[in-house]
């Protein structure tokens, strides 16, 4: 069973805001790295690239926050499974309801 993470002392709202900004930066970094790899592999912009479209933000967040909040392999695996699967399901529902063009 996963235990709650108590690795981040966030004594003030400012600390929490800064960590949240770092998480957002990590998500954007992961997306940028995925886009860079897609261009090098000559995959057109806007073309779906599963599973990388679903897990790019997880990779970026882990890379950016590793030195502040090192996660166990179990936590990382859980993040990939839960977040990756939920993002795929969300994309699929968006495609079926015609809110989104690609999965």
C-alpha positions in Angstrom: 0.0 0.0 0.0 1.2 3.5 -0.8 2.0 5.7 2.1 1.3 9.5 2.0 4.4 11.5 1.0 5.7 13.8 3.7 8.9 14.9 2.0 8.0 18.6 1.5 7.8 21.0 4.3 5.7 23.8 2.9 5.5 26.2 5.9 3.8 29.1 4.1 1.5 29.6 1.2 4.4 31.2 -0.7 6.4 28.0 -0.5 3.4 26.0 -1.7 2.9 28.6 -4.6 6.5 28.2 -5.6 6.3 24.4 -5.6 3.1 24.6 -7.6 4.9 26.8 -10.1 7.8 24.3 -10.3 5.3 21.5 -11.0 3.8 23.6 -13.8 7.2 24.3 -15.2 8.0 20.6 -15.1 4.8 19.7 -17.0 5.7 22.3 -19.7 9.3 21.0 -19.8 8.0 17.4 -20.3 5.8 18.6 -23.2 8.6 20.5 -24.8 10.9 17.5 -24.6 8.2 15.3 -26.2 7.7 17.9 -29.0 11.5 18.0 -29.6 11.6 14.2 -29.9 8.6 14.2 -32.3 10.3 16.7 -34.6 13.6 14.7 -34.6 11.5 11.6 -35.6 9.7 13.6 -38.3 6.3 13.1 -36.6 4.0 16.0 -37.8 2.7 18.5 -35.3 -0.7 17.7 -33.9 -0.4 14.0 -34.7 -1.2 11.7 -31.7 1.8 9.9 -30.2 0.6 7.5 -27.5 1.6 6.8 -24.8 4.0 9.8 -24.9 1.2 12.3 -25.1 -0.2 11.0 -21.9 3.0 10.7 -19.8 5.2 13.6 -21.0 4.1 15.8 -18.1 4.9 13.1 -15.5 8.4 12.8 -16.9 9.0 16.6 -16.8 7.6 16.9 -13.3 9.8 14.1 -12.0 12.9 15.6 -13.7 12.3 19.1 -12.2 11.3 18.1 -8.7 13.6 15.1 -8.2 16.1 17.0 -6.0 13.3 18.5 -3.8 11.0 15.5 -3.6 12.6 12.2 -4.5 10.0 9.6 -5.1 10.2 5.9 -4.7 9.9 3.6 -7.7 6.5 2.5 -6.4 5.3 6.2 -6.4 6.6 6.8 -9.8 5.1 3.6 -11.2 1.7 4.6 -9.6 1.9 8.1 -11.1 2.5 6.7 -14.6 -0.3 4.2 -14.3 -2.9 6.4 -12.7 -2.2 9.7 -14.5 -1.3 8.1 -17.8 -4.5 6.0 -17.8 -6.8 8.9 -16.7 -5.3 11.2 -19.4 -5.9 8.5 -22.1 -9.5 8.0 -20.9 -10.1 11.8 -20.8 -8.7 12.1 -24.4 -10.9 9.2 -25.5 -14.0 10.7 -24.0 -13.2 14.0 -25.7 -12.8 12.2 -29.0 -16.1 10.3 -28.7 -18.0 13.5 -27.7 -16.3 15.4 -30.5 -14.7 17.9 -28.2 -11.3 16.8 -29.3 -10.0 15.7 -32.7 -7.4 13.1 -31.7 -6.7 10.8 -28.8 
